[in-house]
Amino acid sequence: NRIARAINNTFNGEHIARVVTVHPHPFGYEEDWIVTTGNLRDFAEYADTVDWIISTGDGDYRTFKQAVTDILQTRTNPAPLKLAVTHAGSAYRGNPVFYAAQDNDLHALVRFVGSDSYYLMDGDPRAVPYFGTADLIPFRETNHSLRVTHSASSRRKKGTDLILPTLRKLECAGYYEIDLIENLSYAEAMKIRSRADIHIDQLNPSVGGFGQSAIEAMGLGCIVMADLRHISIDVYSFFDKPPIIDVQDPTEIVDWLRLFHSRRDLLDAKRRESWEWATKFASN
C-alpha cells in the first residue's frame, strides 16, 4: 500500500496503482481493490488495463506466478506486462539467494530490497529506506541516566519473556532505566526510543536477524543488540554490516550492559557507530 500510495501521490493522487487483495484489510486502505468470488470476471477485465504488477516476493510465490500466467493468457492489451517484486527486509535478509532466484524466475524488472519500509523519491525510480516521521536526529552524547528499550511487538518472536526479566534485574540494581514499548502508536514508540541509549531488538534463535525497529533505533543513536545467527553474509553486498551486537542468550546481554554502564566512553563510541551507519545506509 505504501508503494502504491507513493506512485499515486506522484501522479496527483490518481489511483493508477492499486493493491489487489482477496480479503479486506481490517484497517482498510483506499488503494485496496478486493477480489471476491463475485467479481473475478471484473478483475480479469480490470487486469487488462494494468501495466505493472508488484508482488510481495516473500508471499505465496506459486499462487502469484499462476495469477500472472492466467492474466497473460486472457490479456488482449498488446503492451507487455511488467513485473516488480518487493521484499520485507527481515524475510530477504534470511535467505537472499533463494528470493533472488525466485525473482529471476519471474523475470522481475524491478526488485525493491532493503529496509522494511520504503518511499519513492521524486524523479528517482529506486525504493529508498526511510524512517517515516522519525527522521535522523542529531547525535547526542550520553549525559543522563542510562536507558534501555525493548519493543514487544510480538513477545514470542522477540523473546520478550527472556529479555524482560534480565532487564528488570539490572534496573533494580540501578544500572539502567527500562522502557518497554508495547501497545503504543508509532509516534509514541519513536519518542521513547529517541531517549534511549541501547535497544534490545530480539532474542530468538528462530528469527536470528534484525528488522525495522533495529534500523530505526540505530538512526536514533542507540546501540542495538539482537540474535543474528541466521543472517546471510550475501546481504552485505547491499550495505555494510551494521554495528549490531550479536547476543544469543540473556547472560550475554547482561555482560554487555554491565560493560557499557562502567564505560560510558565505549557506550558513546558504539552509539555513534550505529548512528553513522544509519545515516549512510538508511536515509535519503
C-alpha positions as a Markdown table, in Angstrom:
| # | Residue | x | y | z |
|---|---|---|---|---|
| 1 | Asn | 0.0 | 0.0 | 0.0 |
| 2 | Arg | 2.8 | 2.4 | 0.8 |
| 3 | Ile | 4.4 | 1.9 | -2.6 |
| 4 | Ala | 1.1 | 2.2 | -4.3 |
| 5 | Arg | 0.3 | 5.4 | -2.4 |
| 6 | Ala | 3.7 | 6.9 | -3.3 |
| 7 | Ile | 3.1 | 6.2 | -7.0 |
| 8 | Asn | -0.4 | 7.7 | -6.8 |
| 9 | Asn | 0.8 | 10.8 | -5.0 |
| 10 | Thr | 3.4 | 11.3 | -7.7 |
| 11 | Phe | 0.5 | 11.4 | -10.2 |
| 12 | Asn | -1.7 | 13.9 | -8.3 |
| 13 | Gly | -3.5 | 11.3 | -6.3 |
| 14 | Glu | -4.9 | 9.4 | -9.2 |
| 15 | His | -5.4 | 5.7 | -8.4 |
| 16 | Ile | -3.2 | 4.4 | -11.1 |
| 17 | Ala | -1.7 | 2.0 | -8.6 |
| 18 | Arg | -4.0 | -0.4 | -6.7 |
| 19 | Val | -3.4 | -3.2 | -4.2 |
| 20 | Val | -5.4 | -6.3 | -5.1 |
| 21 | Thr | -6.3 | -8.5 | -2.2 |
| 22 | Val | -8.6 | -11.5 | -1.6 |
| 23 | His | -9.9 | -10.3 | 1.7 |
| 24 | Pro | -10.4 | -6.7 | 3.1 |
| 25 | His | -7.7 | -5.5 | 5.4 |
| 26 | Pro | -9.1 | -4.9 | 8.9 |
| 27 | Phe | -7.8 | -1.3 | 8.9 |
| 28 | Gly | -8.8 | -0.7 | 5.3 |
| 29 | Tyr | -6.7 | 1.2 | 2.7 |
| 30 | Glu | -8.0 | 3.4 | -0.1 |
| 31 | Glu | -5.6 | 1.7 | -2.5 |
| 32 | Asp | -7.2 | -1.7 | -2.0 |
| 33 | Trp | -9.2 | -3.4 | -4.6 |
| 34 | Ile | -10.9 | -6.5 | -3.1 |
| 35 | Val | -11.2 | -9.7 | -5.3 |
| 36 | Thr | -14.2 | -11.9 | -4.3 |
| 37 | Thr | -15.8 | -14.8 | -5.9 |
| 38 | Gly | -18.5 | -12.4 | -7.2 |
| 39 | Asn | -16.2 | -10.2 | -9.2 |
| 40 | Leu | -13.4 | -12.4 | -10.6 |
| 41 | Arg | -14.6 | -11.7 | -14.1 |
| 42 | Asp | -14.5 | -8.0 | -13.4 |
| 43 | Phe | -10.9 | -8.4 | -12.2 |
| 44 | Ala | -9.9 | -10.1 | -15.5 |
| 45 | Glu | -11.2 | -7.1 | -17.3 |
| 46 | Tyr | -9.5 | -4.7 | -14.9 |
| 47 | Ala | -6.2 | -6.5 | -15.2 |
| 48 | Asp | -6.3 | -5.9 | -19.0 |
| 49 | Thr | -5.6 | -2.2 | -18.2 |
| 50 | Val | -2.6 | -3.0 | -15.9 |
| 51 | Asp | 0.9 | -2.1 | -16.9 |
| 52 | Trp | 2.8 | -3.3 | -13.8 |
| 53 | Ile | 2.2 | -6.0 | -11.2 |
| 54 | Ile | 4.2 | -5.7 | -7.9 |
| 55 | Ser | 4.4 | -8.8 | -5.7 |
| 56 | Thr | 5.4 | -9.2 | -2.1 |
| 57 | Gly | 8.1 | -11.6 | -3.0 |
| 58 | Asp | 8.1 | -13.4 | 0.4 |
| 59 | Gly | 4.5 | -14.3 | 0.0 |
| 60 | Asp | 2.8 | -17.2 | -1.9 |
| 61 | Tyr | 5.2 | -17.4 | -4.9 |
| 62 | Arg | 3.4 | -20.2 | -6.7 |
| 63 | Thr | 0.0 | -18.5 | -6.4 |
| 64 | Phe | 1.4 | -15.3 | -7.7 |
| 65 | Lys | 3.1 | -16.9 | -10.6 |
| 66 | Gln | -0.1 | -18.7 | -11.6 |
| 67 | Ala | -2.1 | -15.5 | -11.3 |
| 68 | Val | 0.4 | -13.8 | -13.7 |
| 69 | Thr | 0.1 | -16.7 | -16.1 |
| 70 | Asp | -3.7 | -16.5 | -16.0 |
| 71 | Ile | -3.6 | -12.8 | -16.7 |
| 72 | Leu | -1.3 | -13.2 | -19.6 |
| 73 | Gln | -3.5 | -15.9 | -21.2 |
| 74 | Thr | -6.6 | -13.6 | -21.1 |
| 75 | Arg | -4.9 | -10.3 | -21.7 |
| 76 | Thr | -5.7 | -8.6 | -25.0 |
| 77 | Asn | -3.6 | -5.5 | -24.3 |
| 78 | Pro | -0.6 | -5.6 | -26.6 |
| 79 | Ala | 1.6 | -3.8 | -24.1 |
| 80 | Pro | 4.0 | -6.1 | -22.2 |
| 81 | Leu | 3.1 | -6.8 | -18.6 |
| 82 | Lys | 5.9 | -5.7 | -16.4 |
| 83 | Leu | 6.7 | -7.3 | -13.0 |
| 84 | Ala | 8.3 | -5.9 | -9.9 |
| 85 | Val | 8.9 | -7.6 | -6.5 |
| 86 | Thr | 9.2 | -6.1 | -3.1 |
| 87 | His | 10.7 | -7.9 | -0.2 |
| 88 | Ala | 10.3 | -7.3 | 3.5 |
| 89 | Gly | 13.8 | -6.7 | 4.8 |
| 90 | Ser | 13.5 | -9.4 | 7.5 |
| 91 | Ala | 12.5 | -12.1 | 5.0 |
| 92 | Tyr | 15.0 | -11.2 | 2.4 |
| 93 | Arg | 17.9 | -11.0 | 4.9 |
| 94 | Gly | 17.2 | -14.6 | 6.0 |
| 95 | Asn | 17.6 | -16.1 | 2.5 |
| 96 | Pro | 18.6 | -13.6 | -0.2 |
| 97 | Val | 19.9 | -16.3 | -2.6 |
| 98 | Phe | 16.5 | -18.1 | -2.6 |
| 99 | Tyr | 14.5 | -14.9 | -3.2 |
| 100 | Ala | 16.8 | -13.7 | -5.9 |
| 101 | Ala | 16.3 | -17.0 | -7.7 |
| 102 | Gln | 12.5 | -16.6 | -7.4 |
| 103 | Asp | 12.7 | -13.0 | -8.7 |
| 104 | Asn | 14.8 | -14.1 | -11.7 |
| 105 | Asp | 12.3 | -16.9 | -12.4 |
| 106 | Leu | 9.5 | -14.3 | -12.5 |
| 107 | His | 11.6 | -12.1 | -14.8 |
| 108 | Ala | 11.0 | -9.2 | -12.4 |
| 109 | Leu | 12.3 | -6.0 | -13.9 |
| 110 | Val | 12.5 | -4.1 | -10.6 |
| 111 | Arg | 13.4 | -5.5 | -7.2 |
| 112 | Phe | 12.7 | -3.4 | -4.1 |
| 113 | Val | 15.1 | -4.7 | -1.4 |
| 114 | Gly | 16.5 | -3.1 | 1.7 |
| 115 | Ser | 14.7 | -1.9 | 4.9 |
| 116 | Asp | 11.2 | -2.9 | 5.8 |
| 117 | Ser | 9.7 | 0.4 | 4.6 |
| 118 | Tyr | 10.1 | 2.4 | 1.5 |
| 119 | Tyr | 9.1 | 5.6 | -0.2 |
| 120 | Leu | 9.8 | 6.6 | -3.8 |
| 121 | Met | 12.0 | 9.6 | -4.3 |
| 122 | Asp | 10.6 | 12.2 | -6.7 |
| 123 | Gly | 12.2 | 11.7 | -10.1 |
| 124 | Asp | 14.0 | 8.5 | -8.9 |
| 125 | Pro | 12.6 | 5.0 | -9.6 |
| 126 | Arg | 14.6 | 3.4 | -6.8 |
| 127 | Ala | 13.0 | 2.5 | -3.5 |
| 128 | Val | 14.8 | 4.1 | -0.6 |
| 129 | Pro | 14.8 | 3.0 | 3.1 |
| 130 | Tyr | 13.3 | 5.7 | 5.3 |
| 131 | Phe | 12.5 | 6.5 | 8.9 |
| 132 | Gly | 9.0 | 7.8 | 8.4 |
| 133 | Thr | 8.1 | 10.6 | 10.8 |
| 134 | Ala | 11.2 | 9.9 | 12.9 |
| 135 | Asp | 13.9 | 11.4 | 10.7 |
| 136 | Leu | 17.5 | 11.0 | 11.8 |
| 137 | Ile | 18.1 | 13.2 | 14.9 |
| 138 | Pro | 21.5 | 14.8 | 15.5 |
| 139 | Phe | 23.8 | 12.6 | 17.5 |
| 140 | Arg | 23.9 | 13.5 | 21.2 |
| 141 | Glu | 26.4 | 12.2 | 23.8 |
| 142 | Thr | 25.0 | 10.5 | 26.9 |
| 143 | Asn | 24.6 | 12.9 | 29.8 |
| 144 | His | 21.8 | 11.3 | 31.7 |
| 145 | Ser | 20.9 | 8.1 | 33.5 |
| 146 | Leu | 21.2 | 5.2 | 31.1 |
| 147 | Arg | 18.0 | 3.9 | 29.4 |
| 148 | Val | 17.3 | 0.6 | 27.6 |
| 149 | Thr | 14.3 | -0.1 | 25.4 |
| 150 | His | 12.7 | -3.2 | 24.1 |
| 151 | Ser | 9.8 | -3.3 | 21.6 |
| 152 | Ala | 7.5 | -6.2 | 22.5 |
| 153 | Ser | 5.6 | -6.1 | 19.2 |
| 154 | Ser | 5.4 | -9.9 | 19.3 |
| 155 | Arg | 6.5 | -11.3 | 22.7 |
| 156 | Arg | 7.1 | -14.8 | 21.3 |
| 157 | Lys | 9.0 | -13.7 | 18.2 |
| 158 | Lys | 11.0 | -11.1 | 20.1 |
| 159 | Gly | 11.9 | -13.4 | 23.0 |
| 160 | Thr | 10.4 | -10.8 | 25.4 |
| 161 | Asp | 10.0 | -13.4 | 28.2 |
| 162 | Leu | 13.7 | -14.0 | 28.2 |
| 163 | Ile | 14.8 | -10.3 | 27.8 |
| 164 | Leu | 12.5 | -8.6 | 30.2 |
| 165 | Pro | 13.4 | -10.4 | 33.5 |
| 166 | Thr | 17.1 | -9.8 | 32.7 |
| 167 | Leu | 16.5 | -6.1 | 32.1 |
| 168 | Arg | 14.4 | -5.7 | 35.3 |
| 169 | Lys | 17.2 | -7.2 | 37.4 |
| 170 | Leu | 19.6 | -4.6 | 36.1 |
| 171 | Glu | 17.0 | -1.9 | 36.6 |
| 172 | Cys | 16.5 | -2.9 | 40.3 |
| 173 | Ala | 20.3 | -2.8 | 40.7 |
| 174 | Gly | 20.4 | 0.7 | 39.5 |
| 175 | Tyr | 22.2 | 0.1 | 36.2 |
| 176 | Tyr | 19.6 | 1.3 | 33.8 |
| 177 | Glu | 16.0 | 2.6 | 33.4 |
| 178 | Ile | 13.9 | 0.2 | 31.3 |
| 179 | Asp | 11.3 | 1.3 | 28.8 |
| 180 | Leu | 9.1 | -1.5 | 27.4 |
| 181 | Ile | 7.5 | -0.3 | 24.2 |
| 182 | Glu | 4.2 | -2.2 | 23.8 |
| 183 | Asn | 0.7 | -1.2 | 22.6 |
| 184 | Leu | 1.8 | 2.3 | 21.6 |
| 185 | Ser | 1.5 | 4.3 | 18.5 |
| 186 | Tyr | 4.4 | 4.6 | 16.1 |
| 187 | Ala | 5.0 | 8.3 | 17.2 |
| 188 | Glu | 4.9 | 7.4 | 20.9 |
| 189 | Ala | 7.3 | 4.5 | 20.4 |
| 190 | Met | 9.8 | 6.6 | 18.5 |
| 191 | Lys | 9.6 | 9.4 | 21.1 |
| 192 | Ile | 10.5 | 6.9 | 23.8 |
| 193 | Arg | 13.2 | 5.2 | 21.8 |
| 194 | Ser | 14.8 | 8.6 | 21.0 |
| 195 | Arg | 15.6 | 9.0 | 24.7 |
| 196 | Ala | 17.3 | 5.6 | 24.9 |
| 197 | Asp | 21.0 | 4.6 | 24.7 |
| 198 | Ile | 20.5 | 0.9 | 24.0 |
| 199 | His | 17.8 | -1.1 | 22.2 |
| 200 | Ile | 17.3 | -4.8 | 22.6 |
| 201 | Asp | 15.7 | -6.0 | 19.4 |
| 202 | Gln | 15.1 | -9.7 | 19.8 |
| 203 | Leu | 16.5 | -12.9 | 21.4 |
| 204 | Asn | 15.0 | -15.7 | 19.4 |
| 205 | Pro | 17.1 | -18.3 | 17.5 |
| 206 | Ser | 14.2 | -19.0 | 15.1 |
| 207 | Val | 14.4 | -15.3 | 14.0 |
| 208 | Gly | 18.1 | -14.8 | 14.0 |
| 209 | Gly | 18.1 | -11.4 | 12.3 |
| 210 | Phe | 17.2 | -7.7 | 12.6 |
| 211 | Gly | 14.2 | -5.8 | 11.4 |
| 212 | Gln | 12.9 | -2.3 | 11.2 |
| 213 | Ser | 12.9 | -1.4 | 14.9 |
| 214 | Ala | 16.7 | -2.1 | 15.0 |
| 215 | Ile | 17.3 | 0.2 | 12.0 |
| 216 | Glu | 15.1 | 2.9 | 13.5 |
| 217 | Ala | 16.9 | 2.6 | 16.8 |
| 218 | Met | 20.3 | 3.0 | 15.2 |
| 219 | Gly | 19.1 | 6.1 | 13.4 |
| 220 | Leu | 18.2 | 7.5 | 16.8 |
| 221 | Gly | 21.7 | 6.8 | 18.2 |
| 222 | Cys | 21.0 | 3.6 | 20.0 |
| 223 | Ile | 23.3 | 0.6 | 20.4 |
| 224 | Val | 21.3 | -2.4 | 19.2 |
| 225 | Met | 21.5 | -6.0 | 20.4 |
| 226 | Ala | 19.9 | -9.0 | 18.7 |
| 227 | Asp | 20.4 | -12.6 | 17.9 |
| 228 | Leu | 21.9 | -12.6 | 14.4 |
| 229 | Arg | 22.7 | -16.3 | 13.8 |
| 230 | His | 20.7 | -16.6 | 10.6 |
| 231 | Ile | 21.9 | -13.5 | 8.8 |
| 232 | Ser | 23.4 | -14.4 | 5.4 |
| 233 | Ile | 26.6 | -12.7 | 4.5 |
| 234 | Asp | 25.3 | -12.2 | 1.0 |
| 235 | Val | 23.1 | -9.4 | 2.2 |
| 236 | Tyr | 26.1 | -7.3 | 3.0 |
| 237 | Ser | 26.7 | -6.9 | -0.7 |
| 238 | Phe | 23.8 | -4.3 | -0.5 |
| 239 | Phe | 25.2 | -2.4 | 2.5 |
| 240 | Asp | 28.0 | -2.6 | 5.1 |
| 241 | Lys | 27.5 | -4.9 | 8.0 |
| 242 | Pro | 25.6 | -2.9 | 10.7 |
| 243 | Pro | 27.2 | -2.5 | 14.1 |
| 244 | Ile | 24.6 | -4.6 | 15.8 |
| 245 | Ile | 25.8 | -6.7 | 18.8 |
| 246 | Asp | 25.1 | -10.4 | 18.3 |
| 247 | Val | 23.7 | -11.8 | 21.6 |
| 248 | Gln | 22.3 | -15.3 | 21.8 |
| 249 | Asp | 21.3 | -15.7 | 25.5 |
| 250 | Pro | 20.4 | -13.4 | 28.4 |
| 251 | Thr | 23.8 | -13.7 | 30.1 |
| 252 | Glu | 25.4 | -12.1 | 27.0 |
| 253 | Ile | 23.0 | -9.2 | 27.3 |
| 254 | Val | 23.9 | -8.7 | 31.0 |
| 255 | Asp | 27.6 | -8.8 | 30.3 |
| 256 | Trp | 27.3 | -6.1 | 27.6 |
| 257 | Leu | 25.0 | -3.9 | 29.6 |
| 258 | Arg | 27.3 | -4.0 | 32.6 |
| 259 | Leu | 30.3 | -3.1 | 30.4 |
| 260 | Phe | 28.5 | -0.1 | 28.9 |
| 261 | His | 27.4 | 1.0 | 32.4 |
| 262 | Ser | 31.0 | 1.2 | 33.5 |
| 263 | Arg | 32.4 | 2.5 | 30.2 |
| 264 | Arg | 30.4 | 5.5 | 29.0 |
| 265 | Asp | 33.2 | 6.3 | 26.6 |
| 266 | Leu | 32.7 | 2.9 | 24.9 |
| 267 | Leu | 28.9 | 3.4 | 25.1 |
| 268 | Asp | 29.0 | 6.6 | 23.2 |
| 269 | Ala | 31.6 | 5.3 | 20.7 |
| 270 | Lys | 29.3 | 2.3 | 19.9 |
| 271 | Arg | 26.2 | 4.6 | 19.8 |
| 272 | Arg | 28.0 | 6.8 | 17.3 |
| 273 | Glu | 28.8 | 3.8 | 15.1 |
| 274 | Ser | 25.1 | 2.9 | 15.0 |
| 275 | Trp | 24.1 | 6.5 | 14.1 |
| 276 | Glu | 26.7 | 6.8 | 11.4 |
| 277 | Trp | 25.7 | 3.5 | 9.8 |
| 278 | Ala | 22.0 | 4.6 | 9.7 |
| 279 | Thr | 23.0 | 8.0 | 8.3 |
| 280 | Lys | 24.9 | 6.3 | 5.5 |
| 281 | Phe | 22.8 | 3.3 | 4.6 |
| 282 | Ala | 19.2 | 4.0 | 5.8 |
| 283 | Ser | 18.4 | 7.6 | 5.0 |
| 284 | Asn | 17.9 | 9.6 | 1.8 |
